[in-house]
Amino acid sequence: MILQMLITMAAGWVQRHQQQVIAYLSEENRLLKAQLGHRRLQLTNTERRRLAALARPRPSTPARGCHNRHA
């Protein structure tokens, strides 16, 4: 019972921390966009790939040794 309460408290703290980080980054993003005005960001191909990789969810990978090499 005590372990469950501790886990619940830790999960709540992590969630609040994540929400604070998201709020900060959202506001920072808004401010930086305001400074840019109507100009577009000039991204390199590497930067575009990094953003694209973060924008889509990663597929779950099978456990080591559980994939079929002859498929």
Buried (B, 14 or more C-beta within 10 A) or exposed (E): EEEEEEEEEEEEEEEEEEEEEEEEEEEEEEEEEEEEEEEEEEEEEEEEEEEEEEEEEEEEEEEEEEEEEEE
